[in-house]
Amino acid sequence: MSTQRTKVLVGIDGSPASDDAVTWAADEAARFGKTLSLVHVVETATLDLPGRTTDGISEALVQAATRILQDGRDRALQRQPGLTVETMVVHERNVPAGLRQYAGDASEVVVGYRGRGGFAGLLLGSTALRLAGHYPGPVTVVRDQDQDAAGEIVVGLDLAEDPEAALDHAFAAAAARGVRLRVLHAWHPAPLAAASGVDLQITANILREHVAAALAPWRSRHPDVKVVEDVVIGHPVEALALASAGAGLVVVGSRGRSFPLGSVSHGVIHHARCPVAVVRPYE
């Protein structure tokens, strides 16, 4: 596919979480030499009031959006003075649809964990599923955090799924930051496995061999990235949430077309203590 992905797209609404997303995305855009694109969506669904004229409401919302975008631009340039920043007000029925208009040439879509208005329920319902599960490429959700933190990158590896998109993003993130990459695979023994005489250590060793084989192509492409391979017994959400305490970013895959946002991805977004990138393959 020949699309040039020239920007990092941020959905902003002026909330503290949105400010964190702008700061994080400004660093990301500068790191990869991208344009930072700030988008505020005026949701037309909120203006569908039978029997009422909404021209005045719409104008007031656009004026507020303009102020939010200017504040966001100022914040980004204070963080990264040499950054190219563009701003847009979009009228669309809902936030995901508004951001989708401009996501086609974005290398990444970034949003805050909580917000006001259209972002208030970001991770609580259908908005979350449409946002983090349906965009091609990475959608990064930024939680409250120390913006100067530069911990390792953690990527969850599901051996039952195609890891290409998540590993591409994770290795590129680690290489750009000059930090270690921790590849984590969590597994559950079959019920009664130990009682039945199954040697769990042998099983773990086999899984480590599979993890090493899956990582071999990316290790070859990124010889300068230090990689730590973790194979642990436990639930993936719990393991990734624990690893996130010392991480600058957690990367997880998406289930694909039929199940765009799996329970692991959704759980990690809720429980991680650092930004989380949910990565779906580009179309």
Contacts in CASP RR format, 6 or more apart in sequence:
PFRMAT RR
TARGET T0000
AUTHOR 0000-0000-0000
METHOD contacts of the structure
MODEL  1
MSTQRTKVLVGIDGSPASDDAVTWAADEAARFGKTLSLVHVVETATLDLP
GRTTDGISEALVQAATRILQDGRDRALQRQPGLTVETMVVHERNVPAGLR
QYAGDASEVVVGYRGRGGFAGLLLGSTALRLAGHYPGPVTVVRDQDQDAA
GEIVVGLDLAEDPEAALDHAFAAAAARGVRLRVLHAWHPAPLAAASGVDL
QITANILREHVAAALAPWRSRHPDVKVVEDVVIGHPVEALALASAGAGLV
VVGSRGRSFPLGSVSHGVIHHARCPVAVVRPYE
1 282 0 8 1.000
1 283 0 8 1.000
3 104 0 8 1.000
3 105 0 8 1.000
3 282 0 8 1.000
4 105 0 8 1.000
5 34 0 8 1.000
5 104 0 8 1.000
5 105 0 8 1.000
5 106 0 8 1.000
5 107 0 8 1.000
6 34 0 8 1.000
6 35 0 8 1.000
6 105 0 8 1.000
6 107 0 8 1.000
7 29 0 8 1.000
7 34 0 8 1.000
7 35 0 8 1.000
7 36 0 8 1.000
7 37 0 8 1.000
7 86 0 8 1.000
7 105 0 8 1.000
7 106 0 8 1.000
7 107 0 8 1.000
8 25 0 8 1.000
8 28 0 8 1.000
8 29 0 8 1.000
8 32 0 8 1.000
8 34 0 8 1.000
8 35 0 8 1.000
8 36 0 8 1.000
8 37 0 8 1.000
8 106 0 8 1.000
8 107 0 8 1.000
8 108 0 8 1.000
8 110 0 8 1.000
9 37 0 8 1.000
9 39 0 8 1.000
9 99 0 8 1.000
9 102 0 8 1.000
9 103 0 8 1.000
9 106 0 8 1.000
9 108 0 8 1.000
9 109 0 8 1.000
9 110 0 8 1.000
10 21 0 8 1.000
10 22 0 8 1.000
10 25 0 8 1.000
10 36 0 8 1.000
10 37 0 8 1.000
10 38 0 8 1.000
10 39 0 8 1.000
10 109 0 8 1.000
10 110 0 8 1.000
10 111 0 8 1.000
11 18 0 8 1.000
11 21 0 8 1.000
11 38 0 8 1.000
11 39 0 8 1.000
11 40 0 8 1.000
11 41 0 8 1.000
11 95 0 8 1.000
11 99 0 8 1.000
11 109 0 8 1.000
11 110 0 8 1.000
11 111 0 8 1.000
11 119 0 8 1.000
12 18 0 8 1.000
12 21 0 8 1.000
12 22 0 8 1.000
12 38 0 8 1.000
12 39 0 8 1.000
12 40 0 8 1.000
12 68 0 8 1.000
12 69 0 8 1.000
12 72 0 8 1.000
13 40 0 8 1.000
13 68 0 8 1.000
13 115 0 8 1.000
13 116 0 8 1.000
13 117 0 8 1.000
13 118 0 8 1.000
13 119 0 8 1.000
14 68 0 8 1.000
14 71 0 8 1.000
14 72 0 8 1.000
14 115 0 8 1.000
14 116 0 8 1.000
15 112 0 8 1.000
15 114 0 8 1.000
15 115 0 8 1.000
15 116 0 8 1.000
15 119 0 8 1.000
16 115 0 8 1.000
16 144 0 8 1.000
17 112 0 8 1.000
17 113 0 8 1.000
17 114 0 8 1.000
17 115 0 8 1.000
17 119 0 8 1.000
17 142 0 8 1.000
17 143 0 8 1.000
17 144 0 8 1.000
18 111 0 8 1.000
18 112 0 8 1.000
18 115 0 8 1.000
18 119 0 8 1.000
19 72 0 8 1.000
19 75 0 8 1.000
20 112 0 8 1.000
20 142 0 8 1.000
20 143 0 8 1.000
20 144 0 8 1.000
20 145 0 8 1.000
20 147 0 8 1.000
21 110 0 8 1.000
21 111 0 8 1.000
21 112 0 8 1.000
21 142 0 8 1.000
22 38 0 8 1.000
22 72 0 8 1.000
22 75 0 8 1.000
22 76 0 8 1.000
23 75 0 8 1.000
23 76 0 8 1.000
23 79 0 8 1.000
23 147 0 8 1.000
24 110 0 8 1.000
24 140 0 8 1.000
24 142 0 8 1.000
24 145 0 8 1.000
24 147 0 8 1.000
24 275 0 8 1.000
25 36 0 8 1.000
25 76 0 8 1.000
25 108 0 8 1.000
25 110 0 8 1.000
25 140 0 8 1.000
25 142 0 8 1.000
26 36 0 8 1.000
26 75 0 8 1.000
26 76 0 8 1.000
26 77 0 8 1.000
26 79 0 8 1.000
26 80 0 8 1.000
26 83 0 8 1.000
27 79 0 8 1.000
27 80 0 8 1.000
27 147 0 8 1.000
28 34 0 8 1.000
28 108 0 8 1.000
28 110 0 8 1.000
28 140 0 8 1.000
29 35 0 8 1.000
29 36 0 8 1.000
29 80 0 8 1.000
29 83 0 8 1.000
30 80 0 8 1.000
30 82 0 8 1.000
30 83 0 8 1.000
31 176 0 8 1.000
31 177 0 8 1.000
32 107 0 8 1.000
32 176 0 8 1.000
34 107 0 8 1.000
35 83 0 8 1.000
35 84 0 8 1.000
35 85 0 8 1.000
35 86 0 8 1.000
36 76 0 8 1.000
36 80 0 8 1.000
36 83 0 8 1.000
36 84 0 8 1.000
36 85 0 8 1.000
36 86 0 8 1.000
37 85 0 8 1.000
37 86 0 8 1.000
37 87 0 8 1.000
37 88 0 8 1.000
37 102 0 8 1.000
37 106 0 8 1.000
38 69 0 8 1.000
38 72 0 8 1.000
38 73 0 8 1.000
38 76 0 8 1.000
38 85 0 8 1.000
38 86 0 8 1.000
38 87 0 8 1.000
38 88 0 8 1.000
39 87 0 8 1.000
39 88 0 8 1.000
39 89 0 8 1.000
39 90 0 8 1.000
39 98 0 8 1.000
39 99 0 8 1.000
39 102 0 8 1.000
40 65 0 8 1.000
40 68 0 8 1.000
40 69 0 8 1.000
40 87 0 8 1.000
40 88 0 8 1.000
40 89 0 8 1.000
40 90 0 8 1.000
41 90 0 8 1.000
41 91 0 8 1.000
41 92 0 8 1.000
41 94 0 8 1.000
41 95 0 8 1.000
41 98 0 8 1.000
41 99 0 8 1.000
41 118 0 8 1.000
42 58 0 8 1.000
42 61 0 8 1.000
42 62 0 8 1.000
42 65 0 8 1.000
42 89 0 8 1.000
42 90 0 8 1.000
42 91 0 8 1.000
42 92 0 8 1.000
43 92 0 8 1.000
43 93 0 8 1.000
43 94 0 8 1.000
43 95 0 8 1.000
43 117 0 8 1.000
43 118 0 8 1.000
44 91 0 8 1.000
44 92 0 8 1.000
44 93 0 8 1.000
45 93 0 8 1.000
45 94 0 8 1.000
47 54 0 8 1.000
47 57 0 8 1.000
47 58 0 8 1.000
58 91 0 8 1.000
62 89 0 8 1.000
65 89 0 8 1.000
66 89 0 8 1.000
69 87 0 8 1.000
69 88 0 8 1.000
69 89 0 8 1.000
70 87 0 8 1.000
72 87 0 8 1.000
73 85 0 8 1.000
73 87 0 8 1.000
76 83 0 8 1.000
76 85 0 8 1.000
77 83 0 8 1.000
77 85 0 8 1.000
88 102 0 8 1.000
90 98 0 8 1.000
90 99 0 8 1.000
90 101 0 8 1.000
90 102 0 8 1.000
92 98 0 8 1.000
92 101 0 8 1.000
94 118 0 8 1.000
94 127 0 8 1.000
95 118 0 8 1.000
95 119 0 8 1.000
95 127 0 8 1.000
95 131 0 8 1.000
96 127 0 8 1.000
96 130 0 8 1.000
96 131 0 8 1.000
96 134 0 8 1.000
99 109 0 8 1.000
99 131 0 8 1.000
99 135 0 8 1.000
100 135 0 8 1.000
103 109 0 8 1.000
103 135 0 8 1.000
103 136 0 8 1.000
104 136 0 8 1.000
107 137 0 8 1.000
107 138 0 8 1.000
108 137 0 8 1.000
108 138 0 8 1.000
108 139 0 8 1.000
108 140 0 8 1.000
108 277 0 8 1.000
109 131 0 8 1.000
109 135 0 8 1.000
109 137 0 8 1.000
109 138 0 8 1.000
109 139 0 8 1.000
109 140 0 8 1.000
110 139 0 8 1.000
110 140 0 8 1.000
110 142 0 8 1.000
111 119 0 8 1.000
111 122 0 8 1.000
111 131 0 8 1.000
111 139 0 8 1.000
111 140 0 8 1.000
111 141 0 8 1.000
111 142 0 8 1.000
112 119 0 8 1.000
112 122 0 8 1.000
112 141 0 8 1.000
112 142 0 8 1.000
112 143 0 8 1.000
113 122 0 8 1.000
113 123 0 8 1.000
113 141 0 8 1.000
113 142 0 8 1.000
113 143 0 8 1.000
113 144 0 8 1.000
113 269 0 8 1.000
114 120 0 8 1.000
114 121 0 8 1.000
114 122 0 8 1.000
114 123 0 8 1.000
115 121 0 8 1.000
115 122 0 8 1.000
118 127 0 8 1.000
121 127 0 8 1.000
121 128 0 8 1.000
122 128 0 8 1.000
122 131 0 8 1.000
122 141 0 8 1.000
123 141 0 8 1.000
123 266 0 8 1.000
123 269 0 8 1.000
123 270 0 8 1.000
128 261 0 8 1.000
128 266 0 8 1.000
128 269 0 8 1.000
129 260 0 8 1.000
129 261 0 8 1.000
131 139 0 8 1.000
132 139 0 8 1.000
132 141 0 8 1.000
132 254 0 8 1.000
132 261 0 8 1.000
132 265 0 8 1.000
132 266 0 8 1.000
132 269 0 8 1.000
132 278 0 8 1.000
133 139 0 8 1.000
133 254 0 8 1.000
133 256 0 8 1.000
133 260 0 8 1.000
133 261 0 8 1.000
133 265 0 8 1.000
133 278 0 8 1.000
133 280 0 8 1.000
134 260 0 8 1.000
134 280 0 8 1.000
135 280 0 8 1.000
136 280 0 8 1.000
136 281 0 8 1.000
136 282 0 8 1.000
136 283 0 8 1.000
137 165 0 8 1.000
137 169 0 8 1.000
137 279 0 8 1.000
137 280 0 8 1.000
137 281 0 8 1.000
137 282 0 8 1.000
138 169 0 8 1.000
138 251 0 8 1.000
138 277 0 8 1.000
138 278 0 8 1.000
138 279 0 8 1.000
138 280 0 8 1.000
139 277 0 8 1.000
139 278 0 8 1.000
139 279 0 8 1.000
139 280 0 8 1.000
140 249 0 8 1.000
140 275 0 8 1.000
140 276 0 8 1.000
140 277 0 8 1.000
140 278 0 8 1.000
141 269 0 8 1.000
141 275 0 8 1.000
141 276 0 8 1.000
141 277 0 8 1.000
141 278 0 8 1.000
142 275 0 8 1.000
143 272 0 8 1.000
143 273 0 8 1.000
143 274 0 8 1.000
143 275 0 8 1.000
143 276 0 8 1.000
145 273 0 8 1.000
145 274 0 8 1.000
145 275 0 8 1.000
149 248 0 8 1.000
149 274 0 8 1.000
150 177 0 8 1.000
150 179 0 8 1.000
150 248 0 8 1.000
151 177 0 8 1.000
151 179 0 8 1.000
151 246 0 8 1.000
151 247 0 8 1.000
151 248 0 8 1.000
152 174 0 8 1.000
152 179 0 8 1.000
152 180 0 8 1.000
152 181 0 8 1.000
152 182 0 8 1.000
152 228 0 8 1.000
152 246 0 8 1.000
152 247 0 8 1.000
152 248 0 8 1.000
153 170 0 8 1.000
153 173 0 8 1.000
153 174 0 8 1.000
153 177 0 8 1.000
153 179 0 8 1.000
153 180 0 8 1.000
153 181 0 8 1.000
153 182 0 8 1.000
153 247 0 8 1.000
153 248 0 8 1.000
153 249 0 8 1.000
153 250 0 8 1.000
153 251 0 8 1.000
154 181 0 8 1.000
154 182 0 8 1.000
154 184 0 8 1.000
154 240 0 8 1.000
154 243 0 8 1.000
154 244 0 8 1.000
154 247 0 8 1.000
154 248 0 8 1.000
154 249 0 8 1.000
154 250 0 8 1.000
154 251 0 8 1.000
155 166 0 8 1.000
155 167 0 8 1.000
155 169 0 8 1.000
155 170 0 8 1.000
155 181 0 8 1.000
155 182 0 8 1.000
155 183 0 8 1.000
155 184 0 8 1.000
155 250 0 8 1.000
155 251 0 8 1.000
155 252 0 8 1.000
156 166 0 8 1.000
156 183 0 8 1.000
156 184 0 8 1.000
156 185 0 8 1.000
156 236 0 8 1.000
156 240 0 8 1.000
156 250 0 8 1.000
156 251 0 8 1.000
156 252 0 8 1.000
156 253 0 8 1.000
157 163 0 8 1.000
157 166 0 8 1.000
157 167 0 8 1.000
157 183 0 8 1.000
157 184 0 8 1.000
157 185 0 8 1.000
157 211 0 8 1.000
157 214 0 8 1.000
157 215 0 8 1.000
158 185 0 8 1.000
158 236 0 8 1.000
158 253 0 8 1.000
158 264 0 8 1.000
159 185 0 8 1.000
159 207 0 8 1.000
159 210 0 8 1.000
159 211 0 8 1.000
159 214 0 8 1.000
161 253 0 8 1.000
161 255 0 8 1.000
162 281 0 8 1.000
163 214 0 8 1.000
163 253 0 8 1.000
164 281 0 8 1.000
165 253 0 8 1.000
165 254 0 8 1.000
165 279 0 8 1.000
165 280 0 8 1.000
165 281 0 8 1.000
165 282 0 8 1.000
166 251 0 8 1.000
166 252 0 8 1.000
166 253 0 8 1.000
166 279 0 8 1.000
167 214 0 8 1.000
167 215 0 8 1.000
167 218 0 8 1.000
168 218 0 8 1.000
168 279 0 8 1.000
169 251 0 8 1.000
169 277 0 8 1.000
169 279 0 8 1.000
170 181 0 8 1.000
170 183 0 8 1.000
170 251 0 8 1.000
171 181 0 8 1.000
171 218 0 8 1.000
171 221 0 8 1.000
171 222 0 8 1.000
171 225 0 8 1.000
173 249 0 8 1.000
173 251 0 8 1.000
173 277 0 8 1.000
174 180 0 8 1.000
174 181 0 8 1.000
174 222 0 8 1.000
174 225 0 8 1.000
175 222 0 8 1.000
175 224 0 8 1.000
175 225 0 8 1.000
178 224 0 8 1.000
178 225 0 8 1.000
179 248 0 8 1.000
180 225 0 8 1.000
180 226 0 8 1.000
180 227 0 8 1.000
180 228 0 8 1.000
181 225 0 8 1.000
181 226 0 8 1.000
181 227 0 8 1.000
181 228 0 8 1.000
182 227 0 8 1.000
182 228 0 8 1.000
182 230 0 8 1.000
182 243 0 8 1.000
182 247 0 8 1.000
183 211 0 8 1.000
183 215 0 8 1.000
183 227 0 8 1.000
183 228 0 8 1.000
183 229 0 8 1.000
183 230 0 8 1.000
184 230 0 8 1.000
184 232 0 8 1.000
184 236 0 8 1.000
184 239 0 8 1.000
184 240 0 8 1.000
184 243 0 8 1.000
185 207 0 8 1.000
185 211 0 8 1.000
185 229 0 8 1.000
185 230 0 8 1.000
185 231 0 8 1.000
185 232 0 8 1.000
186 231 0 8 1.000
186 232 0 8 1.000
186 233 0 8 1.000
186 234 0 8 1.000
186 235 0 8 1.000
186 236 0 8 1.000
186 238 0 8 1.000
186 239 0 8 1.000
186 240 0 8 1.000
187 203 0 8 1.000
187 204 0 8 1.000
187 207 0 8 1.000
187 231 0 8 1.000
187 232 0 8 1.000
187 233 0 8 1.000
187 234 0 8 1.000
188 233 0 8 1.000
188 234 0 8 1.000
188 235 0 8 1.000
189 198 0 8 1.000
189 200 0 8 1.000
189 203 0 8 1.000
189 233 0 8 1.000
190 198 0 8 1.000
193 200 0 8 1.000
193 203 0 8 1.000
194 200 0 8 1.000
200 233 0 8 1.000
204 231 0 8 1.000
204 233 0 8 1.000
207 231 0 8 1.000
208 229 0 8 1.000
208 231 0 8 1.000
211 229 0 8 1.000
211 231 0 8 1.000
212 229 0 8 1.000
215 227 0 8 1.000
215 229 0 8 1.000
219 225 0 8 1.000
219 227 0 8 1.000
230 239 0 8 1.000
230 243 0 8 1.000
232 239 0 8 1.000
236 264 0 8 1.000
236 268 0 8 1.000
237 263 0 8 1.000
237 264 0 8 1.000
237 267 0 8 1.000
237 268 0 8 1.000
237 271 0 8 1.000
238 271 0 8 1.000
240 250 0 8 1.000
240 252 0 8 1.000
240 264 0 8 1.000
240 268 0 8 1.000
240 272 0 8 1.000
241 267 0 8 1.000
241 268 0 8 1.000
241 271 0 8 1.000
241 272 0 8 1.000
241 273 0 8 1.000
243 250 0 8 1.000
244 250 0 8 1.000
244 268 0 8 1.000
244 271 0 8 1.000
244 272 0 8 1.000
244 273 0 8 1.000
244 274 0 8 1.000
244 276 0 8 1.000
245 273 0 8 1.000
245 274 0 8 1.000
246 273 0 8 1.000
246 274 0 8 1.000
247 273 0 8 1.000
247 274 0 8 1.000
248 274 0 8 1.000
248 275 0 8 1.000
249 274 0 8 1.000
249 275 0 8 1.000
249 276 0 8 1.000
249 277 0 8 1.000
250 268 0 8 1.000
250 272 0 8 1.000
250 274 0 8 1.000
250 275 0 8 1.000
250 276 0 8 1.000
250 277 0 8 1.000
251 276 0 8 1.000
251 277 0 8 1.000
251 279 0 8 1.000
252 264 0 8 1.000
252 265 0 8 1.000
252 268 0 8 1.000
252 276 0 8 1.000
252 277 0 8 1.000
252 278 0 8 1.000
252 279 0 8 1.000
253 265 0 8 1.000
253 278 0 8 1.000
253 279 0 8 1.000
253 280 0 8 1.000
254 260 0 8 1.000
254 261 0 8 1.000
254 262 0 8 1.000
254 265 0 8 1.000
254 278 0 8 1.000
254 279 0 8 1.000
254 280 0 8 1.000
255 261 0 8 1.000
255 262 0 8 1.000
255 265 0 8 1.000
256 280 0 8 1.000
256 281 0 8 1.000
260 280 0 8 1.000
261 278 0 8 1.000
265 278 0 8 1.000
268 276 0 8 1.000
269 276 0 8 1.000
269 278 0 8 1.000
END
